[in-house]
């Protein structure tokens, strides 16, 4: 199964993915990890390590799972940072792997047990090596989580509605891999019937990451993220430009006129599009939004739309929720969620409360 996923990444992805440097590099990282994992399963089967004793199986697991885990985590970081992964993140897997191999090797050479079975000496070595493996995964998880927060802010500052689903797979994948790494020191010593459950969870997690990666790079998700990143870089490059009080007043007037014409009710209007319609630089609009007390562009425009929705619900309680959502520029699937977040009420509760106050 893991070999088939690796072959699919090599042969089936379309040319546009292969031409994307970051996506292509992540593709090869995942492929290498899957092939290593395939080799691990194959060696376990050929030599029957689990039948001769837990130690041999665990030693092989540790030697191979460390680079597998590092490659999978790096593939996510590489996507997040558009190929600009830091040197520490890029290479930390190598010393971790060497330390694990050293611990395993010393344990095997100094073990006085002449049989191929297990001994307390080897078990302690395996537990220590597994703990170091877990620390490496925690390091990757922290970096990926911090980067996810930054990416979410970039998306919120650019698109007119929250796009949490765009990045959720990265969060789920790294959480799953971290849980696996932290529980591995205990799970690898489980009896065979329980080990089957653990390995099944490992395979499910990797399969989920593989499927989501393929979907991310083959759909518009990756291009949307790159679009928002480019706008963010442009804003950073011009951030040293002072936005004085006169500029802020001018932007405020442009915003007021733009809102009065109802342009904010168009679904799918990006910050750059809104700034262009207002006739102001996008970076200055971003600065105005944040000085006005909003966390992001999407938060600001959502607040305006919900205010319009409240007005329509008050004036036209007989209208369907779908009609209200369309009129306000909010997708029907997101309307209930954002309305609840802004008002602490569902639309039906708001209508009832509004009728009671009349």
C-alpha positions as CSV (number, residue, x, y, z in Angstrom):
1,X,0.0,0.0,0.0
2,X,2.8,2.5,0.9
3,X,4.7,1.5,-2.2
4,X,1.7,2.1,-4.4
5,X,1.2,5.6,-2.9
6,X,4.9,6.3,-3.6
7,X,4.6,5.2,-7.2
8,X,1.4,7.3,-7.6
9,X,3.3,10.4,-6.5
10,X,6.1,9.6,-9.0
11,X,4.0,8.9,-12.0
12,X,0.5,10.3,-11.7
13,X,0.8,14.0,-10.7
14,X,0.2,16.4,-13.6
15,X,3.0,18.5,-15.1
16,X,1.8,21.8,-13.4
17,X,2.6,20.2,-10.0
18,X,6.0,19.0,-11.2
19,X,6.8,22.6,-12.3
20,X,6.0,24.0,-8.9
21,X,9.3,23.9,-7.1
22,X,8.0,23.7,-3.5
23,X,5.3,21.2,-4.3
24,X,7.6,19.0,-6.4
25,X,10.3,19.0,-3.6
26,X,7.6,18.0,-1.1
27,X,6.4,15.3,-3.4
28,X,9.9,13.7,-3.5
29,X,10.2,14.0,0.3
30,X,6.9,12.1,0.8
31,X,7.9,9.6,-1.9
32,X,11.2,8.9,-0.1
33,X,9.4,8.5,3.2
34,X,6.9,6.1,1.8
35,X,9.6,4.0,0.1
36,X,11.6,3.8,3.3
37,X,8.4,2.7,5.1
38,X,7.8,0.1,2.5
39,X,11.3,-1.2,2.9
40,X,10.8,-1.4,6.7
41,X,7.6,-3.5,6.3
42,X,9.3,-5.8,3.7
43,X,12.4,-6.4,5.9
44,X,10.2,-7.2,8.9
45,X,8.3,-9.7,6.8
46,X,11.3,-11.3,5.2
47,X,13.4,-11.7,8.4
48,X,10.5,-12.3,10.7
49,X,12.0,-10.1,13.5
50,X,8.7,-10.0,15.4
51,X,8.7,-13.8,15.7
52,X,12.3,-14.0,17.0
53,X,11.8,-11.2,19.6
54,X,10.5,-7.7,20.0
55,X,14.0,-6.2,20.1
56,X,15.0,-6.9,16.5
57,X,11.7,-5.5,15.3
58,X,12.0,-2.4,17.4
59,X,15.6,-1.7,16.4
60,X,14.6,-1.8,12.7
61,X,11.5,0.4,13.4
62,X,13.6,3.1,15.1
63,X,16.3,3.1,12.4
64,X,13.8,3.6,9.6
65,X,11.0,5.5,11.3
66,X,13.2,8.4,12.3
67,X,14.0,9.5,8.7
68,X,10.5,8.6,7.5
69,X,9.0,10.9,10.2
70,X,11.5,13.7,9.4
71,X,10.8,13.5,5.7
72,X,7.1,13.7,6.1
73,X,7.3,16.6,8.5
74,X,9.8,18.4,6.2
75,X,7.4,18.0,3.3
76,X,4.8,20.0,5.1
77,X,7.3,22.7,6.2
78,X,8.6,22.9,2.7
79,X,5.1,23.6,1.4
80,X,4.4,26.1,4.1
81,X,7.6,28.1,3.4
82,X,7.5,27.8,-0.4
83,X,10.7,25.8,-0.4
84,X,12.6,28.1,2.0
85,X,13.0,25.7,4.9
86,X,15.5,26.8,7.6
87,X,18.8,24.9,7.9
88,X,18.1,23.5,11.4
89,X,14.7,22.1,10.3
90,X,16.3,20.7,7.1
91,X,19.1,18.9,8.8
92,X,18.0,18.1,12.4
93,X,16.8,14.7,11.3
94,X,20.3,13.6,10.4
95,X,21.9,14.0,13.9
96,X,18.7,12.5,15.5
97,X,19.0,9.5,13.2
98,X,22.8,9.1,14.0
99,X,22.1,9.4,17.7
100,X,19.4,6.7,17.5
101,X,21.7,4.4,15.4
102,X,24.5,5.0,18.0
103,X,22.3,4.1,20.9
104,X,21.0,1.0,19.1
105,X,24.4,-0.1,18.0
106,X,26.0,0.3,21.4
107,X,23.2,-1.5,23.0
108,X,23.5,-4.5,20.6
109,X,27.3,-4.6,21.0
110,X,27.3,-4.4,24.8
111,X,24.4,-6.7,25.4
112,X,25.5,-9.9,27.1
113,X,22.3,-11.8,26.1
114,X,23.5,-14.5,23.7
115,X,19.9,-15.3,22.6
116,X,18.0,-13.3,20.0
117,X,15.3,-12.5,22.5
118,X,14.8,-9.4,24.5
119,X,16.7,-8.1,27.5
120,X,16.2,-5.2,30.0
121,X,19.5,-3.7,28.6
122,X,18.1,-3.5,25.1
123,X,14.6,-2.4,26.2
124,X,16.2,0.7,28.0
125,X,18.2,1.5,24.9
126,X,15.1,1.3,22.7
127,X,13.1,3.5,25.1
128,X,15.9,6.1,25.1
129,X,16.1,6.1,21.3
130,X,12.3,6.4,21.0
131,X,12.3,9.4,23.4
132,X,14.9,11.2,21.2
133,X,12.7,10.4,18.2
134,X,9.7,11.9,20.0
135,X,11.7,15.1,20.8
136,X,12.6,15.5,17.1
137,X,8.9,15.2,16.2
138,X,7.9,17.8,18.8
139,X,10.4,20.2,17.3
140,X,8.8,19.8,13.9
141,X,5.3,20.0,15.3
142,X,6.1,23.3,17.0
143,X,7.6,24.8,13.8
144,X,4.7,23.6,11.6
145,X,2.1,24.9,14.1
146,X,3.7,28.3,14.3
147,X,3.9,28.5,10.5
148,X,0.2,27.5,10.3
149,X,-0.7,30.4,12.5
150,X,1.1,32.8,10.2
151,X,-0.4,31.2,7.1
152,X,-3.9,31.5,8.6
153,X,-3.3,35.2,9.3
154,X,-2.1,35.7,5.7
155,X,-5.3,34.1,4.3
156,X,-7.5,36.1,6.7
157,X,-5.8,39.4,5.6
158,X,-6.3,38.6,1.9
159,X,-9.6,36.7,1.4
160,X,-13.0,37.9,2.4
161,X,-13.9,34.8,4.5
162,X,-12.0,32.4,6.7
163,X,-10.4,29.5,4.8
164,X,-9.5,27.3,7.7
165,X,-10.2,24.2,5.7
166,X,-7.4,25.0,3.3
167,X,-4.8,24.3,6.0
168,X,-6.6,21.9,8.4
169,X,-5.0,18.8,6.8
170,X,-1.5,20.1,7.7
171,X,-2.6,20.5,11.4
172,X,-4.2,17.1,11.5
173,X,-1.3,15.4,9.8
174,X,1.4,16.8,12.2
175,X,-0.7,16.2,15.3
176,X,-1.2,12.5,14.2
177,X,2.5,12.1,13.5
178,X,3.5,13.6,16.8
179,X,1.0,11.4,18.7
180,X,2.4,8.4,16.9
181,X,6.0,9.4,17.7
182,X,5.2,10.0,21.4
183,X,3.3,6.8,21.9
184,X,5.7,4.7,19.8
185,X,8.0,3.9,22.9
186,X,5.0,2.2,24.5
187,X,3.1,0.8,21.5
188,X,6.1,-1.0,20.0
189,X,6.2,-3.3,23.0
190,X,2.6,-4.2,22.7
191,X,1.4,-7.8,22.0
192,X,0.9,-8.6,18.2
193,X,-2.9,-8.1,18.3
194,X,-2.6,-4.6,19.7
195,X,0.4,-3.8,17.5
196,X,-1.9,-4.4,14.5
197,X,-4.2,-1.6,15.8
198,X,-1.2,0.8,16.2
199,X,0.2,0.1,12.8
200,X,-3.2,0.5,11.3
201,X,-3.4,4.0,12.8
202,X,0.0,4.8,11.4
203,X,-1.1,3.7,7.9
204,X,-4.4,5.6,8.2
205,X,-2.5,8.8,9.2
206,X,0.0,8.5,6.4
207,X,-2.8,7.7,3.9
208,X,-4.7,10.8,5.1
209,X,-1.7,13.0,4.7
210,X,-0.9,11.5,1.2
211,X,-4.5,12.1,0.0
212,X,-4.7,15.6,1.3
213,X,-1.3,16.6,-0.1
214,X,-2.4,15.3,-3.6
215,X,-5.7,17.2,-3.3
216,X,-3.9,20.4,-2.1
217,X,-1.4,20.6,-4.9
218,X,-3.8,19.5,-7.7
219,X,-6.7,21.8,-6.8
220,X,-6.8,25.6,-6.5
221,X,-5.8,25.4,-2.8
222,X,-2.1,25.7,-3.3
223,X,-2.5,28.6,-5.8
224,X,-4.8,30.5,-3.5
225,X,-2.2,30.2,-0.7
226,X,0.6,31.4,-3.1
227,X,-1.6,34.3,-4.2
228,X,-2.1,35.5,-0.6
229,X,1.6,35.0,0.1
230,X,2.6,37.2,-2.8
231,X,0.4,39.9,-1.6
232,X,1.8,39.6,1.9
233,X,5.4,39.8,0.6
234,X,4.5,43.0,-1.3
235,X,3.0,44.5,1.8
236,X,6.1,43.6,3.8
237,X,8.4,45.2,1.2
238,X,6.4,48.4,1.5
239,X,5.9,48.3,5.2
240,X,8.6,50.9,5.9
241,X,6.5,53.4,3.9
242,X,4.9,55.7,6.5
243,X,1.1,55.9,6.4
244,X,0.3,59.4,7.8
245,X,-2.9,60.7,9.3
246,X,-3.8,62.4,6.0
247,X,-3.5,59.1,4.2
248,X,-5.6,57.3,6.8
249,X,-8.4,59.9,6.5
250,X,-8.3,59.6,2.7
251,X,-8.6,55.8,3.0
252,X,-11.4,56.1,5.5
253,X,-13.4,58.3,3.1
254,X,-12.7,55.8,0.2
255,X,-13.9,52.9,2.4
256,X,-17.0,54.8,3.4
257,X,-17.9,55.5,-0.2
258,X,-17.1,51.9,-1.2
259,X,-19.3,50.5,1.5
260,X,-22.2,52.9,0.8
261,X,-22.4,51.5,-2.8
262,X,-22.6,48.0,-1.3
263,X,-19.5,46.7,-3.0
264,X,-18.6,44.8,0.2
265,X,-21.6,42.5,-0.4
266,X,-20.0,40.9,-3.5
267,X,-18.9,37.4,-2.6
268,X,-15.3,36.5,-3.1
269,X,-13.8,40.0,-3.2
270,X,-10.1,39.9,-2.2
271,X,-8.3,42.7,-0.4
272,X,-6.4,43.7,-3.5
273,X,-9.6,43.8,-5.5
274,X,-11.3,45.9,-2.8
275,X,-8.3,48.3,-2.7
276,X,-8.3,48.7,-6.5
277,X,-12.0,49.5,-6.5
278,X,-11.4,52.1,-3.7
279,X,-8.4,53.6,-5.6
280,X,-6.0,53.1,-2.6
281,X,-2.9,50.9,-2.2
282,X,-3.7,47.4,-0.8
283,X,-1.1,47.8,1.9
284,X,-2.7,51.0,3.1
285,X,-6.1,49.4,3.2
286,X,-4.6,46.6,5.3
287,X,-3.1,49.2,7.7
288,X,-6.4,51.1,7.9
289,X,-8.3,47.9,8.7
290,X,-6.0,47.0,11.6
291,X,-5.9,50.5,13.0
292,X,-9.7,50.4,13.0
293,X,-9.7,47.6,15.5
294,X,-10.1,44.5,13.3
295,X,-7.7,41.5,13.3
296,X,-7.9,41.0,9.6
297,X,-9.5,42.0,6.3
298,X,-11.8,39.0,6.4
299,X,-12.9,39.9,10.0
300,X,-13.7,43.5,9.0
301,X,-15.7,42.6,5.8
302,X,-17.5,39.8,7.6
303,X,-18.6,42.2,10.3
304,X,-20.0,44.6,7.7
305,X,-21.9,41.7,6.0
306,X,-23.4,40.4,9.2
307,X,-24.6,43.9,10.0
308,X,-26.4,43.9,6.6
309,X,-27.7,40.4,7.4
310,X,-29.2,41.6,10.7
311,X,-30.8,44.5,8.9
312,X,-32.3,42.2,6.2
313,X,-33.5,39.7,8.9
314,X,-35.2,42.6,10.7
315,X,-36.8,44.1,7.6
316,X,-37.6,40.8,5.8
317,X,-38.1,38.0,8.4
318,X,-40.0,36.0,5.7
319,X,-36.9,35.8,3.5
320,X,-35.1,32.5,3.4
321,X,-31.7,32.2,5.0
322,X,-30.3,31.3,1.6
323,X,-31.6,34.5,0.1
324,X,-30.2,36.5,3.0
325,X,-26.8,34.9,2.7
326,X,-26.6,35.5,-1.1
327,X,-27.7,39.1,-0.6
328,X,-24.9,39.7,1.9
329,X,-22.1,38.0,-0.1
330,X,-21.7,35.1,2.4
331,X,-21.7,31.6,1.1
332,X,-24.6,29.5,2.4
333,X,-22.3,27.0,4.0
334,X,-20.6,29.6,6.1
335,X,-23.6,31.9,6.9
336,X,-24.8,30.1,10.1
337,X,-21.2,29.8,11.4
338,X,-20.2,33.4,11.0
339,X,-23.6,34.8,12.1
340,X,-23.3,32.8,15.3
341,X,-19.8,34.0,15.8
342,X,-20.7,37.7,15.4
343,X,-24.0,37.7,17.3
344,X,-24.0,34.7,19.6
345,X,-27.3,33.8,18.0
346,X,-28.6,31.7,15.2
347,X,-30.6,33.6,12.5
348,X,-33.9,32.1,13.7
349,X,-33.0,33.1,17.3
350,X,-32.2,36.6,16.1
351,X,-35.5,37.0,14.3
352,X,-37.4,35.8,17.4
353,X,-35.5,38.1,19.7
354,X,-36.0,41.0,17.3
355,X,-39.8,40.3,17.2
356,X,-40.0,40.3,21.0
357,X,-38.4,43.7,21.2
358,X,-40.8,45.3,18.8
